[in-house]
Amino acid sequence: MKKILLAASLALLLTGCQTAYYSAMEKVGVHKRDILVDRVEEAKESQEVSQQEFQSALERLSLLINFDGGELQTVYEELNDDYESSLKAAEDVSNRINKVEDVAEALFDEWNEELAQYSNANLKRESEKKLNQTKRQFDKLLRSMRTSEKKMAPVLSALQDNVLYLKHNLNAQAISAIKGEFNNLKRDIQSLMTDMNKSIADSNKFIEQMNKTG
């Protein structure tokens, strides 16, 4: 019960902080719409960084399975660094997506509430139409972001397995075992890259659409 109350209190505190932030930004002329566009851009950039980190880890594994002499401890340390960097990048992607979703919800709630303030029926109808259109565009973008986000976890898990196995088995047998799993991991990373490319493209399209109608 205490954990539930703590989680609820934390959620309320975070919500309050965000509400205060949006209010403060609005006072200096930066509206939720502007923040949404900026956060989509930041989420897109974090996905691009994450792509680079996962690609680096894949290339490191590719070198590992073709290992032909040298110090395996060094290879392990380099692969572990790639995993840690990939994990950090993935966490940043998730945080950025959460921030995108948060400001979008705040924007749409505000927009919907303001519809009641119209006295001109035609203007109200046009604004409501634009709201629904923007919601649909955003929902498509968010689905794309979440789809690629979900694919990061199994890739990170597989990378961690390889790192842990290599840590305790710095020998040719370890390389052989990792080699047997390499194709599956390569396939998963390539699938992740494809979904991230789609999400990045959807982000660019959404930003363009928002700027056109801004």
C-alpha positions as CSV (number, residue, x, y, z in Angstrom):
1,M,0.0,0.0,0.0
2,K,2.8,2.4,0.9
3,K,4.5,1.7,-2.5
4,I,1.3,2.5,-4.3
5,L,0.9,5.8,-2.4
6,L,4.5,6.7,-3.1
7,A,4.1,5.9,-6.8
8,A,0.9,8.0,-6.9
9,S,2.5,10.9,-5.1
10,L,5.5,10.8,-7.4
11,A,3.2,10.8,-10.5
12,L,1.3,13.8,-9.1
13,L,4.6,15.6,-8.4
14,L,5.9,14.9,-11.9
15,T,2.6,16.0,-13.4
16,G,2.6,19.2,-11.4
17,C,6.2,19.9,-12.4
18,Q,5.3,19.5,-16.1
19,T,2.2,21.7,-15.7
20,A,4.3,24.4,-14.1
21,Y,6.9,24.0,-16.8
22,Y,4.3,24.4,-19.6
23,S,2.8,27.4,-17.9
24,A,6.2,29.1,-17.4
25,M,7.1,28.5,-21.1
26,E,3.8,29.9,-22.3
27,K,4.4,33.1,-20.4
28,V,7.6,33.6,-22.5
29,G,5.8,32.8,-25.7
30,V,6.7,29.1,-26.1
31,H,3.5,27.1,-26.4
32,K,2.8,23.4,-26.0
33,R,2.7,23.0,-29.8
34,D,6.3,24.4,-30.0
35,I,7.5,22.2,-27.2
36,L,5.9,19.1,-29.0
37,V,7.8,19.9,-32.2
38,D,11.0,20.3,-30.3
39,R,10.5,17.1,-28.4
40,V,9.7,15.1,-31.5
41,E,13.0,16.4,-33.0
42,E,14.9,15.4,-29.8
43,A,13.3,11.9,-29.8
44,K,14.3,11.5,-33.5
45,E,17.9,12.5,-32.8
46,S,18.1,10.1,-29.8
47,Q,16.9,7.3,-32.1
48,E,19.6,8.2,-34.6
49,V,22.2,8.0,-31.8
50,S,20.8,4.7,-30.7
51,Q,21.0,3.3,-34.2
52,Q,24.7,4.2,-34.2
53,E,25.3,2.5,-30.9
54,F,23.5,-0.7,-31.9
55,Q,25.4,-0.8,-35.2
56,S,28.7,-0.4,-33.4
57,A,27.9,-3.3,-31.1
58,L,26.9,-5.4,-34.2
59,E,30.2,-4.6,-35.9
60,R,32.1,-5.4,-32.7
61,L,30.4,-8.9,-32.6
62,S,31.2,-9.4,-36.3
63,L,34.9,-8.8,-35.5
64,L,34.7,-11.1,-32.5
65,I,33.4,-14.1,-34.4
66,N,36.2,-13.7,-36.9
67,F,38.7,-13.3,-34.1
68,D,42.1,-14.5,-35.2
69,G,44.5,-14.1,-32.2
70,G,45.1,-11.3,-29.8
71,E,43.9,-10.4,-26.3
72,L,40.3,-11.5,-25.7
73,Q,40.1,-9.5,-22.6
74,T,40.4,-6.3,-24.7
75,V,37.7,-7.5,-27.0
76,Y,35.4,-8.3,-24.1
77,E,35.9,-4.8,-22.6
78,E,35.2,-3.1,-26.0
79,L,32.1,-5.2,-26.4
80,N,30.9,-4.4,-22.9
81,D,31.5,-0.7,-23.6
82,D,29.3,-1.0,-26.7
83,Y,26.6,-2.7,-24.7
84,E,26.7,0.0,-22.0
85,S,26.5,2.7,-24.6
86,S,23.6,0.9,-26.4
87,L,21.7,0.6,-23.1
88,K,22.2,4.3,-22.2
89,A,21.1,5.3,-25.7
90,A,18.0,3.1,-25.5
91,E,17.1,4.6,-22.1
92,D,17.4,8.0,-23.6
93,V,15.1,7.1,-26.5
94,S,12.4,5.9,-24.0
95,N,12.7,9.0,-21.9
96,R,12.4,11.2,-25.0
97,I,9.3,9.3,-26.3
98,N,7.7,9.6,-22.9
99,K,8.3,13.4,-22.9
100,V,6.8,13.6,-26.4
101,E,3.6,11.7,-25.3
102,D,3.3,13.9,-22.2
103,V,3.3,17.2,-24.0
104,A,1.0,15.9,-26.7
105,E,-1.6,14.9,-24.2
106,A,-1.3,18.3,-22.5
107,L,-1.7,20.0,-25.8
108,F,-4.7,18.0,-26.9
109,D,-6.4,18.4,-23.6
110,E,-6.0,22.1,-23.7
111,W,-7.1,22.3,-27.3
112,N,-10.2,20.2,-26.6
113,E,-11.1,22.4,-23.6
114,E,-10.8,25.6,-25.6
115,L,-13.3,24.4,-28.2
116,A,-16.0,25.2,-25.6
117,Q,-14.9,28.9,-25.7
118,Y,-15.9,29.5,-29.3
119,S,-18.9,31.5,-30.1
120,N,-18.5,31.1,-33.9
121,A,-19.7,27.7,-34.9
122,N,-17.7,27.6,-38.2
123,L,-14.5,28.5,-36.5
124,K,-15.2,25.9,-33.7
125,R,-15.9,23.2,-36.3
126,E,-12.7,24.0,-38.2
127,S,-10.6,24.0,-35.0
128,E,-12.1,20.6,-34.0
129,K,-11.4,19.2,-37.4
130,K,-7.8,20.3,-37.1
131,L,-7.5,18.9,-33.6
132,N,-8.8,15.5,-34.8
133,Q,-6.4,15.5,-37.8
134,T,-3.4,16.4,-35.6
135,K,-4.4,13.7,-33.1
136,R,-4.5,11.1,-35.9
137,Q,-1.1,12.2,-37.2
138,F,0.4,12.1,-33.7
139,D,-1.1,8.7,-32.9
140,K,0.5,7.3,-36.0
141,L,3.9,8.8,-35.0
142,L,3.6,7.5,-31.4
143,R,2.8,4.0,-32.6
144,S,5.8,4.1,-34.8
145,M,8.1,5.3,-32.0
146,R,6.7,2.7,-29.5
147,T,7.1,-0.1,-32.1
148,S,10.8,0.5,-32.5
149,E,11.2,1.1,-28.8
150,K,9.8,-2.3,-28.0
151,K,12.4,-4.0,-30.2
152,M,15.3,-2.5,-28.3
153,A,14.7,-4.7,-25.2
154,P,15.3,-8.1,-26.8
155,V,18.3,-6.8,-28.6
156,L,19.8,-5.4,-25.4
157,S,19.1,-8.7,-23.7
158,A,20.9,-10.7,-26.3
159,L,23.9,-8.3,-26.2
160,Q,24.0,-8.6,-22.5
161,D,24.0,-12.4,-22.7
162,N,26.9,-12.3,-25.2
163,V,28.9,-9.9,-23.0
164,L,28.3,-12.0,-19.8
165,Y,29.2,-15.2,-21.6
166,L,32.4,-13.8,-23.0
167,K,33.3,-12.3,-19.6
168,H,33.5,-15.7,-18.0
169,N,34.7,-17.7,-21.0
170,L,37.5,-15.9,-22.6
171,N,38.4,-18.6,-25.0
172,A,37.8,-20.0,-28.5
173,Q,34.8,-22.0,-27.3
174,A,33.1,-18.8,-26.2
175,I,33.6,-17.3,-29.6
176,S,32.1,-20.4,-31.2
177,A,29.1,-20.2,-29.0
178,I,28.6,-16.5,-29.7
179,K,29.0,-17.2,-33.4
180,G,26.1,-19.6,-33.3
181,E,23.8,-16.8,-32.0
182,F,25.2,-14.1,-34.2
183,N,22.8,-14.4,-37.1
184,N,19.7,-14.2,-34.9
185,L,21.1,-11.0,-33.2
186,K,22.1,-9.6,-36.6
187,R,18.5,-10.1,-37.8
188,D,17.0,-8.5,-34.8
189,I,19.2,-5.5,-35.0
190,Q,18.5,-5.1,-38.7
191,S,14.8,-5.3,-37.9
192,L,15.2,-2.7,-35.2
193,M,17.1,-0.4,-37.6
194,T,14.2,-0.7,-40.1
195,D,11.6,0.2,-37.6
196,M,13.7,3.1,-36.3
197,N,14.2,4.4,-39.9
198,K,10.4,4.4,-40.2
199,S,10.0,6.2,-36.9
200,I,12.6,8.8,-37.9
201,A,10.8,9.3,-41.3
202,D,7.4,9.6,-39.5
203,S,9.0,12.2,-37.1
204,N,10.3,14.3,-40.0
205,K,6.9,14.1,-41.6
206,F,5.0,15.1,-38.4
207,I,7.4,18.0,-37.8
208,E,6.9,19.2,-41.4
209,Q,3.1,19.0,-41.0
210,M,3.2,20.9,-37.7
211,N,5.4,23.6,-39.1
212,K,3.2,24.1,-42.1
213,T,0.1,24.7,-40.0
214,G,1.9,26.5,-37.2
